[in-house]
Amino acid sequence: MTPPSKPVSKGGSSSLAAKPPSASFVEMTQLVLPSHTNAIGTIFGGTVMSWIDIAAAIAAGRHARKVVVTASIDALHFVAPVKKGYVVHIQASVNYAWRTSMEVGVKVTSEHPLTGERLHTATAYTTFVALDDNGRPTPVPPVLPESAEEKRRYAEAQKRREARMRLAADLKGGE
Ligand SMILES: CC(C)(COP(=O)(O)OP(=O)(O)OC[C@H]1O[C@@H](n2cnc3c(N)ncnc32)[C@H](O)[C@@H]1OP(=O)(O)O)[C@@H](O)C(=O)NCCC(=O)NCCS
């Protein structure tokens, strides 16, 4: 017998079955090599941005099971430097899915190679859009948050989307 489909979130208008963020969670681990660093021996921001984009793209692709592209990356703040020889963990999960776009949250932490101490390095919120075979935006499954943490991220993602849309409308109005 086919199990009943899970309830869908309000964010999606498609008939695609909802998926929890855990279904697309990604953890990427990198070692900071000399080629990743700047003149003072700490990690180059562009390297971290590239890792963020890759981890987020994998999470969005797992959620949608379609080709996805980066539509935008919100403000990215580096809160602590990471030195050569440290281990970097990049964790990404889909916070919310609208019709064809998804917000993917990415958390970056550094790990001291000898003590194991972990420090928060950066957080980023990215938006990915799924594309069909003609390269046009196509519907994605809704997100079904399960844990308290997932529910918090789900609620916050809606507020960030509203803020993005308000800003876009304000900027357009001022043209
Ligand atoms: C992202 C892209 C596919 C959107 O195409 P579009 O024709 O503007 O599509 P639409 O206006 O129909 O919007 C489609 C969805 O994208 C979202 N979107 C579009 N631009 C966005 C942006 N800058 N930030 C966040 N979301 C965006 C819309 O909100 C909409 O979401 P929804 O369907 O969930 O409501 C298109 O702009 C594109 O191809 N950009 C280049 C992507 C790329 O090359 N990325 C790699 C960069 S190095």
The ligand as a Gaussian input file, in Angstrom:
#p B3LYP/6-31G(d) Opt

LIG

0 1
 C       18.041000      32.821000     -10.884000
 C       17.313000      32.857000     -12.233000
 C       17.155000      31.438000     -12.762000
 C       15.904000      33.462000     -11.945000
 O       15.283000      33.541000     -13.215000
 P       14.077000      34.565000     -13.493000
 O       13.745000      34.489000     -14.905000
 O       14.377000      35.865000     -12.853000
 O       12.932000      33.830000     -12.744000
 P       11.680000      34.366000     -11.959000
 O       11.562000      35.849000     -11.927000
 O       10.537000      33.567000     -12.497000
 O       12.005000      33.896000     -10.475000
 C       12.144000      32.530000     -10.183000
 C       12.443000      32.377000      -8.720000
 O       13.746000      32.884000      -8.460000
 C       13.678000      33.794000      -7.388000
 N       14.713000      34.792000      -7.599000
 C       14.993000      35.427000      -8.755000
 N       16.021000      36.260000      -8.583000
 C       16.400000      36.132000      -7.285000
 C       17.409000      36.743000      -6.476000
 N       18.260000      37.638000      -6.953000
 N       17.515000      36.381000      -5.181000
 C       16.668000      35.456000      -4.668000
 N       15.692000      34.841000      -5.387000
 C       15.566000      35.189000      -6.664000
 C       12.279000      34.380000      -7.448000
 O       11.881000      34.916000      -6.203000
 C       11.479000      33.144000      -7.823000
 O       11.287000      32.354000      -6.668000
 P        9.904000      31.525000      -6.419000
 O        9.522000      30.852000      -7.705000
 O       10.278000      30.501000      -5.399000
 O        8.899000      32.501000      -5.936000
 C       18.043000      33.755000     -13.272000
 O       18.126000      35.074000     -12.789000
 C       19.422000      33.245000     -13.593000
 O       19.603000      32.337000     -14.372000
 N       20.460000      33.846000     -12.940000
 C       21.838000      33.388000     -13.145000
 C       22.111000      32.193000     -12.236000
 C       23.567000      31.808000     -12.272000
 O       24.146000      31.777000     -13.327000
 N       24.118000      31.550000     -11.085000
 C       25.505000      31.313000     -10.975000
 C       26.161000      32.638000     -10.797000
 S       27.882000      32.569000     -10.808000

